[in-house]
Amino acid sequence: MFHTEFSGARHRLHDGYLTAAATDLLSADPRLRGLDVQLRFDGGVAHLSGELADDDELRRVRAAVGRLAGVHGVWDRVRVGARDPVILDIGCGDCPQYPGNIGLDQRPGKAVAVLADLRDGLPLRDDSADQIFAVHVLEHLPDYLHLVGECHRVLRPGGVLHVLSPWWRHVNAVADPTHLRFFDLQTIKGICQQQPVAGRWYPQHASCDGATVFADLVACRPTDPEPDARHLARFFD
């Protein structure tokens, strides 16, 4: 599959279009109308904020926004049931995706709260996080499936792992000599099939913008149903 990388100017215009379209969707859909959710787009990624009553409301909003054509990911810092989400940012360095994320890295930094060598796993208890960001991290690891499995362990049921990695055909994938692995949308499909090594994942969203592979993966439990084939066909061959 061929993916087209947008210019900076087109990205800005497209983000404006997506923001308007998603705002109209939230106000028009009777299942979503009146919910306390604000959003903006940056590079095709939706950023949600606000406060919702329960996880079901948040899942509905994420799913609705993710159905719009041109969306690459759905990220949020939404309070649910009057509780702030616990969000980990692994391999964050000095650049967490959101202020307040709990940063993990093997080197000290201003955003790093926990020193950890990600090759050894995550020094955190089971079911302790709502979301985990792995932004330009997995491609640096010789065995990233072990880390993905650790993310599954640490996420609570229904928690989301946000993955960004360079697309294998883009120059960014090969320009950094510390990159040890290459990614495509089919790689994300493979991650979802690597049970029990990587845990069981539901691909809430997956996309490629011609430079980067994006994935929002929901941590499933053994009793959760398999994803619908029509849903998987949106992302994978």
Number of C-alpha atoms within 10 A of each C-alpha: 6 8 13 9 14 14 8 10 8 12 16 16 12 19 20 15 14 24 21 14 13 22 16 12 17 21 13 12 11 9 13 17 13 11 16 14 19 16 19 17 24 17 18 22 18 23 17 20 16 14 20 19 14 13 14 11 15 21 12 13 21 19 13 17 22 21 12 13 9 17 24 23 27 25 21 19 19 20 20 17 12 11 12 12 17 17 24 27 25 27 24 25 17 13 15 21 16 14 10 14 22 20 28 25 20 16 13 15 16 11 19 23 15 18 16 19 15 20 14 10 15 20 14 14 10 14 15 16 22 19 28 25 26 22 20 17 18 25 19 17 16 12 13 20 17 18 20 22 22 21 29 29 20 23 26 19 17 19 24 27 25 21 22 22 25 27 22 18 16 13 11 14 21 16 9 10 8 11 19 15 17 16 19 21 21 13 13 22 19 13 21 19 15 15 13 9 15 21 22 22 28 22 22 22 23 27 23 25 19 16 19 25 23 27 26 27 25 23 27 21 15 8 6 12 9 11 12 9 9 8 12 16 9 12 18 16 9
